[in-house]
Amino acid sequence: MVEIEISKSSGFCFGVVNAIKHAEEHLRKEKSLFSLGEIVHNHEEVKRLSDKGLEPIDYERLKTLGAGETVLFRAHGEAPWVYDLARNRGINVIDATCPVVLTLQKRIRKIYSETIETGAQIVIYGKEGHAEVNGLVGQTDGSAIVISSIEQIDTLIDFAHPVYLFSQTTKDRDHFAALSSEIRSKMHPGVPFEAYDTICRQVANRIPDLIDFARRKDFVYFIAGKNSSNGRVLYETAKGANPRTEFIETPDDITEPLPLGVRTVGISGATSTPMWLMEAVAEKVRLLNP
């Protein structure tokens, strides 16, 4: 008999739970609701909510909505111009921006407004084009520099001018620390440099738990959407702790029994992975390994 355990520290983070709660509360009273982008980077959860009446839209569609329509802004947050657009068109907004992201947006906007006259550079460690990062860049009127690796530092940053470094909330803390140290070492003497560790602790604290969890298992299934930034970071963490870690999106991705000799199986997921999906994976593993 194979022993299966779902990691207790995996599953939706507070920001995602909050956004889904807002969506479901509205849909209990109304038949439909728009969300600006997919509410979570998980196809299965998006489909579940779509069946309830939640319809993801993009910015171009937002520009065509009339007064009185309702749109949910998801946990990732939005740039100021998006709020302005909704207000000018008379669109009702359900703002489900994660409190951690909202605090980060305010910090970036404050530093930007205080340093714009000095030629300072606002640098964001994150994934170019990611929804949260787009919202953060929007706090600087589009002027922030987005960096995803140490290798980009020399070509994107002017070390003769002040640098204020922030991070997308779901990035790896060790990578952020290494990036910060590298930038600091290259700054011209006397030029200000400040690094703000703005990584969500609810995400960061999962890493040591995940490492311990993965090491204690013979085999691990890690569940996340392919476009989940947080999912990719946590998967790589699990894979580093246990090479026998497999990335899947749905139970249908599991088509073969476990390798011979596997007695303990761990199931974990990203902050965008619902518990019901992890339980469905556990059931699929049981069916294939009676």
Secondary structure, 3 states (H helix, E strand, C coil): CCEEEECCCCCCCHHHHHHHHHHHHHHHHCCCEEEECCCCCCHHHHHHHHHHCEEEECHHHHCCCCCCCEEEECCCCCCHHHHHHHHHHCCEEEECCCHHHHHHHHHHHHHHHHHHHHCCEEEEECCCCCHHHHHHHHCCCCCCEEECCHHHHHHHCCCCCCEEEEECCCCCHHHHHHHHHHHHHHCCCCCCEEECCCCCHHHHCHHHHHHHHHHCCCEEEEECCCCCHHHHHHHHHHHHHCCCEEEECCHHHCCCCCCCCCCEEEEEECCCCCHHHHHHHHHHHHHHCC
